[in-house]
Amino acid sequence: MTTTTAGGAGTPAPPADQSPPVPPPAPKRPGRSVTGSRRLIAAAFLLPALVLLGALVVYPIVYSVYRSFLDREGTGFAGLDNYTALFQDDTIRTAIENNLIWVVLAPTVSTALGLIFAVLTERIRWGTAFKLIVFMPMAISMLAAGIIFRLVYDQAPERGVANAVWVGVHDTFAESGGYPKARPLPVHPLKAGGGGAFVTKEPVRAGEPALLPLVGVAPDRMPDDARPAKPVSDPGDGITGTVWLDFTKGGGGTPNVVDPKELGLKGIRVEAVKDGKVVATATAGADGVFTLPASADGSVLRLPADNFREPYNGVEWLGPSLVTPGIIGSYVWMWAGFAMVLIAAGLAGLPRELLEAARVDGANEWQVFRRITVPMLAPVLAVVLVTLMINVLKVFDLVFIIAPGSSQDDANVLALQLYRTSFGTDADLGVGSAIAVLLLLLVIPVMLFNVRRIRKEGRR
């Protein structure tokens, strides 16, 4: 079949079942990007962000690297002296060691607790409320958290919660002495017996009252149910005596005499010692009176050192040995909730049929958790762990607030040392810049690992 054109020439017509040829696409107009936007307009939109990025990120990094090669005044070239000083100064070495402890402990413990909380709260009815409580510390600033834990770790049990709990548990199993400052005067019939104990200067005899006066007991250390000391009028066949506070408020008392206003020392333990052996013991009552059997005749009375042992004041949480673990504990208190929320979100996306299939095949909950839940949560756990590692490398607020001046060198970290070195009357900006560069070098590998992991996840 042919068709006739205006000039009379015939051209073959396409077959009936064949569509007419598609014209080739028009060539792309020069000057347009893939999205069709002009490159100049795209650059105009990106320019403010690039300027801010250069001013706030690139320029400080470049200048810090440049400044780290200059001396303290910034006028002379110091070479690698500032970097050499990082490993020669004991304070900076301690900061580097503490940073390593932080990087290992804080992210690991926070992630582990977050994983445990996320798994356990998935099966309880009030799991949402528990997650809210655990996550609430994230709403508190580092400064406020530092002030809170400075009080929590206070050495005084009446102010520090940690020591109040610790002392309460300790005193449940090992009670402290009731009169830690009690002591006899030279005119009293007692003398030091070694090891903190006091003994009578002469042996006691049956039928004669034994007087054991002491002083130095603060009014607030006296028992609430203490009664006026009672002088012994009829000793009997055994050894009967009085232990009392030989002090009269307002004066007027007579030494070695039980005056009416003087109180008995309730609870003091009295031992009868003969030939180096304890033959009898007794405890003074509320009025200070004690009684020993007749077998104690001729023995020396001893007030053991347990009566005068100083009260247990707990643990020095902010001392040189525990200050870093204590501060890490406050960090975990804040960031365990962050880890829990991210892990719980990943846990909600796990295919339940795999977990149920494992249980049907006979796996217990520990095996399901270890062999299925944790491996499938590995990408989420990596995100949490890497994020916290980058965060702890920059930790400053908690250490600066919680650690007292006496142990701040022991709790020192690189970010705090950067501040201490770069500011103040003895500032050395050369060493401070070197510390900043060192921090950057420590963060870069973690960031590269995170970028590679994100790209790998994107290719899946």
C-alpha positions as CSV (number, residue, x, y, z in Angstrom):
1,M,0.0,0.0,0.0
2,T,1.3,3.5,-0.9
3,T,0.3,7.0,-0.3
4,T,0.6,9.9,-2.7
5,T,2.2,13.2,-1.7
6,A,1.5,16.6,-3.1
7,G,4.4,16.2,-5.5
8,G,2.9,12.9,-6.8
9,A,5.6,10.6,-5.4
10,G,4.3,7.6,-3.5
11,T,5.7,6.4,-0.2
12,P,4.9,3.0,1.3
13,A,2.4,3.2,4.2
14,P,3.3,1.4,7.5
15,P,1.5,-1.9,8.1
16,A,-1.8,-1.7,9.8
17,D,-0.5,-3.5,13.0
18,Q,2.6,-1.3,13.4
19,S,2.5,2.0,15.3
20,P,4.1,5.1,13.8
21,P,7.7,5.7,14.7
22,V,8.3,7.5,18.0
23,P,10.3,10.7,17.5
24,P,13.6,10.8,19.4
25,P,13.7,12.8,22.7
26,A,14.6,16.4,22.6
27,P,18.2,17.0,23.8
28,K,18.5,18.4,27.4
29,R,18.9,22.1,27.5
30,P,22.3,23.1,28.8
31,G,22.5,24.7,32.3
32,R,19.9,22.5,34.0
33,S,20.5,19.8,36.7
34,V,18.9,16.4,36.9
35,T,16.0,17.9,38.8
36,G,15.4,20.5,36.3
37,S,16.6,23.4,38.5
38,R,19.3,25.7,37.4
39,R,22.6,25.1,39.1
40,L,23.0,28.8,39.8
41,I,19.8,28.8,41.8
42,A,20.8,25.7,43.7
43,A,24.1,27.2,44.5
44,A,22.4,30.4,45.8
45,F,20.3,28.3,48.2
46,L,23.3,26.3,49.4
47,L,25.6,29.3,49.8
48,P,24.3,30.5,53.2
49,A,24.6,26.9,54.6
50,L,28.1,26.6,53.2
51,V,29.1,30.0,54.7
52,L,27.8,29.0,58.1
53,L,29.5,25.6,57.8
54,G,32.8,27.2,56.9
55,A,32.6,29.9,59.6
56,L,31.4,27.6,62.4
57,V,33.1,24.3,61.6
58,V,35.9,24.5,58.9
59,Y,37.5,27.7,60.0
60,P,37.8,26.7,63.8
61,I,39.2,23.3,62.9
62,V,41.8,24.8,60.5
63,Y,42.7,27.6,62.9
64,S,43.0,25.1,65.9
65,V,45.4,23.0,63.9
66,Y,47.4,26.0,62.9
67,R,47.4,27.4,66.5
68,S,48.6,24.1,67.9
69,F,51.9,24.6,66.2
70,L,52.6,27.9,67.8
71,D,53.9,28.8,71.3
72,R,52.0,30.1,74.3
73,E,51.9,33.7,73.0
74,G,51.1,32.6,69.5
75,T,54.1,34.5,68.0
76,G,56.6,31.8,67.5
77,F,56.6,28.4,65.8
78,A,56.7,25.6,68.4
79,G,56.6,22.6,66.1
80,L,55.4,19.4,67.8
81,D,56.3,20.7,71.3
82,N,52.6,21.2,72.2
83,Y,51.8,17.6,71.2
84,T,54.7,16.3,73.1
85,A,53.5,18.1,76.2
86,L,50.2,16.1,76.0
87,F,52.0,12.9,76.9
88,Q,54.6,14.4,79.3
89,D,52.2,16.3,81.6
90,D,50.8,14.0,84.3
91,T,47.4,15.8,84.5
92,I,46.8,15.5,80.7
93,R,47.9,11.8,80.8
94,T,45.3,11.3,83.5
95,A,42.7,13.0,81.4
96,I,43.5,10.7,78.4
97,E,43.3,7.6,80.6
98,N,40.0,8.7,82.1
99,N,38.6,9.4,78.6
100,L,39.5,5.8,77.6
101,I,37.6,4.6,80.7
102,W,34.6,6.7,79.8
103,V,34.6,5.5,76.2
104,V,34.6,1.8,77.3
105,L,32.3,1.9,80.3
106,A,29.7,4.6,79.8
107,P,28.4,3.7,76.4
108,T,28.6,-0.1,77.1
109,V,26.7,0.1,80.4
110,S,24.1,2.6,79.1
111,T,23.4,0.4,76.0
112,A,23.2,-2.8,78.1
113,L,20.8,-1.2,80.5
114,G,18.7,0.2,77.7
115,L,18.6,-3.2,76.1
116,I,17.5,-4.8,79.3
117,F,14.9,-2.2,80.0
118,A,13.5,-2.3,76.5
119,V,13.2,-6.1,76.5
120,L,11.7,-6.4,80.0
121,T,9.2,-3.6,79.6
122,E,7.8,-5.1,76.4
123,R,6.0,-7.8,78.4
124,I,4.6,-5.8,81.3
125,R,1.4,-3.9,81.4
126,W,2.8,-0.7,82.8
127,G,5.9,-0.7,80.5
128,T,5.0,2.7,79.0
129,A,5.0,4.4,82.4
130,F,8.3,2.7,83.3
131,K,9.9,3.9,80.1
132,L,8.7,7.4,80.8
133,I,10.3,7.4,84.2
134,V,13.6,6.1,82.9
135,F,13.6,8.6,80.0
136,M,12.8,11.6,82.2
137,P,16.4,12.4,83.1
138,M,17.0,13.2,79.5
139,A,14.9,16.3,80.1
140,I,17.4,17.5,82.7
141,S,20.4,19.5,81.6
142,M,23.9,18.3,82.4
143,L,24.3,21.2,84.8
144,A,21.2,20.3,86.8
145,A,22.2,16.6,86.8
146,G,25.6,17.5,88.1
147,I,24.2,19.5,90.9
148,I,21.8,16.7,91.8
149,F,24.5,14.1,91.9
150,R,26.9,16.4,93.8
151,L,24.3,16.2,96.6
152,V,23.7,12.5,96.1
153,Y,27.4,11.8,96.6
154,D,27.8,14.1,99.6
155,Q,30.0,12.5,102.3
156,A,27.6,13.5,105.1
157,P,24.9,10.7,105.4
158,E,22.3,13.3,106.5
159,R,22.7,15.0,103.1
160,G,24.0,12.5,100.7
161,V,21.5,9.9,99.6
162,A,24.1,7.3,98.5
163,N,25.9,7.4,101.9
164,A,22.6,7.5,103.8
165,V,21.6,4.1,102.2
166,W,25.1,2.7,102.5
167,V,25.4,3.7,106.2
168,G,21.9,2.3,106.9
169,V,22.9,-1.1,105.4
170,H,26.2,-1.1,107.2
171,D,24.8,-0.3,110.6
172,T,22.2,-3.1,110.2
173,F,25.0,-5.6,110.4
174,A,27.8,-3.7,112.3
175,E,26.5,-1.2,114.8
176,S,28.9,1.7,115.6
177,G,29.9,2.7,119.1
178,G,27.5,4.8,121.1
179,Y,30.0,7.2,122.6
180,P,32.8,7.9,120.2
181,K,34.3,10.9,122.0
182,A,34.0,9.6,125.6
183,R,37.2,9.5,127.7
184,P,38.2,9.7,131.4
185,L,39.9,12.6,133.1
186,P,43.3,12.2,134.9
187,V,41.5,12.4,138.3
188,H,39.1,9.6,137.3
189,P,39.8,6.0,138.4
190,L,40.2,5.0,134.7
191,K,43.2,5.0,132.4
192,A,43.9,4.1,128.8
193,G,44.1,0.4,128.3
194,G,45.4,0.2,124.7
195,G,43.5,-0.1,121.5
196,G,41.0,2.6,122.4
197,A,39.8,0.8,125.6
198,F,39.8,2.1,129.1
199,V,40.6,0.1,132.3
200,T,40.4,0.8,136.0
201,K,43.6,1.8,137.7
202,E,43.0,-0.7,140.6
203,P,41.2,-4.1,140.8
204,V,37.6,-3.9,142.1
205,R,36.4,-5.8,145.1
206,A,33.1,-7.4,145.9
207,G,30.9,-5.3,148.2
208,E,32.5,-2.0,147.1
209,P,30.7,0.2,144.5
210,A,32.6,0.5,141.2
211,L,32.6,4.1,139.8
212,L,33.4,4.5,136.1
213,P,33.0,8.2,135.2
214,L,33.6,9.6,131.7
215,V,33.5,13.0,130.0
216,G,33.5,14.2,126.4
217,V,30.0,12.9,125.3
218,A,28.2,15.5,123.2
219,P,24.5,16.1,124.2
220,D,23.3,14.9,120.8
221,R,25.0,11.6,121.3
222,M,23.2,10.9,124.6
223,P,20.4,8.3,124.3
224,D,16.9,9.8,124.3
225,D,15.9,7.5,127.2
226,A,18.9,8.2,129.3
227,R,18.0,8.8,133.0
228,P,19.9,10.4,135.8
229,A,22.8,8.3,137.0
230,K,22.1,6.2,140.1
231,P,24.7,5.9,142.8
232,V,25.1,2.4,144.2
233,S,24.2,2.2,147.9
234,D,24.2,-1.6,148.4
235,P,26.7,-3.4,146.2
236,G,25.8,-6.9,147.6
237,D,28.1,-9.9,147.1
238,G,28.9,-9.1,143.4
239,I,30.4,-6.2,141.6
240,T,27.9,-3.4,141.1
241,G,28.8,0.0,139.8
242,T,27.8,3.0,137.7
243,V,29.0,4.3,134.4
244,W,28.0,7.9,134.0
245,L,28.8,11.3,132.3
246,D,30.7,13.1,135.0
247,F,29.6,16.5,133.8
248,T,27.0,18.9,135.2
249,K,25.4,21.5,132.9
250,G,26.2,24.9,134.3
251,G,29.0,23.6,136.5
252,G,29.0,22.9,140.2
253,G,29.5,19.1,140.0
254,T,32.2,17.2,141.9
255,P,34.5,14.8,140.1
256,N,34.1,11.1,140.8
257,V,30.8,11.8,142.5
258,V,27.4,10.9,141.0
259,D,25.7,14.3,141.1
260,P,21.9,14.6,140.7
261,K,21.9,16.2,137.2
262,E,24.4,13.8,135.7
263,L,23.1,11.1,133.3
264,G,24.0,7.5,133.1
265,L,25.7,6.1,129.9
266,K,23.1,3.6,128.8
267,G,24.4,0.6,126.8
268,I,28.1,0.7,127.6
269,R,29.6,-2.7,127.9
270,V,31.8,-3.5,130.9
271,E,34.2,-6.5,131.0
272,A,35.8,-8.0,134.0
273,V,39.4,-9.1,133.1
274,K,41.5,-11.4,135.3
275,D,44.9,-12.7,134.3
276,G,44.3,-11.4,130.7
277,K,41.0,-13.2,130.3
278,V,37.5,-11.9,130.3
279,V,35.6,-13.6,133.2
280,A,32.3,-11.7,133.0
281,T,30.6,-9.0,131.1
282,A,27.7,-6.6,131.8
283,T,25.8,-3.8,130.1
284,A,24.9,-0.5,131.8
285,G,21.2,0.3,132.1
286,A,19.5,3.7,131.4
287,D,20.7,4.9,134.8
288,G,24.3,3.7,134.2
289,V,24.1,0.9,136.7
290,F,25.7,-2.5,135.9
291,T,26.2,-5.7,137.9
292,L,28.8,-8.4,137.6
293,P,28.9,-11.8,139.4
294,A,31.0,-12.5,142.5
295,S,33.5,-14.3,140.3
296,A,34.7,-10.9,139.1
297,D,36.1,-10.1,142.5
298,G,39.7,-8.9,142.2
299,S,39.5,-8.3,138.4
300,V,40.2,-5.2,136.4
301,L,37.2,-3.6,134.8
302,R,37.6,-2.7,131.2
303,L,35.4,-0.6,128.9
304,P,36.1,-2.1,125.4
305,A,37.0,0.1,122.5
306,D,33.7,-0.9,120.8
307,N,32.0,1.5,123.1
308,F,34.0,4.4,121.6
309,R,34.4,3.5,118.0
310,E,33.7,6.4,115.6
311,P,30.4,6.0,113.7
312,Y,30.6,4.7,110.1
313,N,30.4,7.7,107.7
314,G,30.0,5.7,104.5
315,V,32.0,5.7,101.3
316,E,34.0,8.7,100.0
317,W,32.2,8.6,96.6
318,L,34.0,11.8,95.4
319,G,37.4,10.7,96.6
320,P,40.3,10.1,94.2
321,S,39.6,6.4,93.7
322,L,35.8,6.5,93.1
323,V,35.1,9.9,91.6
324,T,35.3,8.7,88.0
325,P,33.0,5.7,88.4
326,G,30.7,7.9,90.4
327,I,30.4,10.5,87.6
328,I,30.0,7.7,85.0
329,G,27.1,6.5,87.1
330,S,25.4,9.8,86.8
331,Y,25.9,9.8,83.1
332,V,24.3,6.3,82.8
333,W,21.4,7.6,84.9
334,M,20.8,10.3,82.2
335,W,21.5,8.3,79.0
336,A,20.1,4.8,79.7
337,G,16.7,6.2,78.9
338,F,17.9,7.4,75.5
339,A,19.3,4.0,74.7
340,M,16.1,2.3,75.9
341,V,13.8,4.3,73.6
342,L,15.9,3.7,70.5
343,I,16.3,0.0,71.2
344,A,12.6,-0.3,72.0
345,A,11.8,1.2,68.6
346,G,14.0,-1.3,66.9
347,L,12.5,-4.1,69.0
348,A,9.0,-3.2,67.9
349,G,10.0,-3.7,64.3
350,L,11.3,-7.3,64.7
351,P,9.3,-10.0,62.9
352,R,7.3,-11.8,65.7
353,E,7.0,-15.0,63.7
354,L,10.7,-15.7,64.1
355,L,10.5,-15.3,67.8
356,E,7.4,-17.5,68.1
357,A,9.0,-20.1,65.8
358,A,12.0,-20.3,68.0
359,R,9.8,-20.8,71.1
360,V,7.8,-23.5,69.3
361,D,11.1,-25.3,68.4
362,G,11.8,-25.4,72.2
363,A,14.1,-22.4,72.7
364,N,13.9,-20.8,76.1
365,E,13.7,-17.1,76.6
366,W,17.4,-16.7,77.2
367,Q,18.2,-18.5,74.0
368,V,15.6,-16.5,72.0
369,F,17.1,-13.3,73.5
370,R,20.8,-14.3,72.8
371,R,20.5,-15.9,69.4
372,I,17.6,-14.0,67.8
373,T,16.7,-10.8,69.5
374,V,20.3,-9.4,70.0
375,P,21.6,-10.3,66.5
376,M,18.6,-8.8,64.8
377,L,19.0,-5.6,67.0
378,A,22.7,-5.4,66.1
379,P,22.2,-2.3,63.7
380,V,20.2,-0.4,66.4
381,L,22.7,-1.3,69.1
382,A,25.5,-0.1,66.9
383,V,23.8,3.2,66.4
384,V,23.2,3.7,70.1
385,L,26.8,2.6,71.0
386,V,28.5,4.9,68.4
387,T,26.3,7.9,69.3
388,L,27.1,7.5,73.0
389,M,30.8,7.0,72.3
390,I,30.9,10.3,70.4
391,N,29.0,12.0,73.2
392,V,31.3,10.8,76.0
393,L,34.4,12.0,74.2
394,K,33.0,15.5,74.7
395,V,31.8,15.1,78.3
396,F,32.6,18.2,80.4
397,D,29.6,19.5,82.4
398,L,29.2,16.5,84.8
399,V,32.9,16.3,85.6
400,F,33.2,20.0,86.2
401,I,30.2,20.2,88.5
402,I,30.4,16.9,90.4
403,A,34.1,16.5,91.1
404,P,35.2,18.7,94.0
405,G,38.4,20.7,93.7
406,S,40.4,18.2,95.8
407,S,39.8,15.3,93.3
408,Q,39.2,17.2,90.0
409,D,42.6,16.2,88.8
410,D,41.7,12.5,89.4
411,A,38.4,12.9,87.5
412,N,39.9,15.0,84.7
413,V,38.9,14.4,81.1
414,L,40.2,15.9,77.8
415,A,37.3,18.4,77.4
416,L,37.7,19.7,81.0
417,Q,41.5,19.9,80.5
418,L,40.9,21.8,77.3
419,Y,38.9,24.4,79.3
420,R,41.4,24.5,82.1
421,T,44.4,24.9,79.8
422,S,42.8,27.5,77.4
423,F,41.3,29.9,79.9
424,G,42.5,31.6,83.1
425,T,45.6,33.5,84.1
426,D,47.9,30.6,83.2
427,A,46.3,29.9,79.8
428,D,48.4,28.2,77.1
429,L,46.4,28.3,73.9
430,G,49.1,26.2,72.1
431,V,48.6,23.2,74.3
432,G,44.8,23.9,74.4
433,S,44.7,23.8,70.6
434,A,46.7,20.6,70.6
435,I,44.1,19.0,73.0
436,A,41.3,20.1,70.7
437,V,43.1,18.5,67.7
438,L,43.6,15.3,69.7
439,L,39.9,15.2,70.6
440,L,39.1,15.7,66.9
441,L,41.4,12.8,66.0
442,L,39.7,10.6,68.5
443,V,36.2,11.4,67.2
444,I,37.0,11.0,63.5
445,P,37.4,7.2,63.5
446,V,34.1,6.7,65.3
447,M,32.4,9.1,62.9
448,L,33.9,7.3,59.9
449,F,32.7,4.0,61.2
450,N,29.2,5.5,61.6
451,V,29.2,6.9,58.1
452,R,30.3,3.6,56.6
453,R,27.6,1.8,58.6
454,I,24.9,4.2,57.3
455,R,26.1,3.8,53.7
456,K,26.1,0.0,54.1
457,E,22.6,0.1,55.4
458,G,21.5,2.4,52.6
459,R,22.7,-0.1,49.9
460,R,20.6,-2.9,51.3
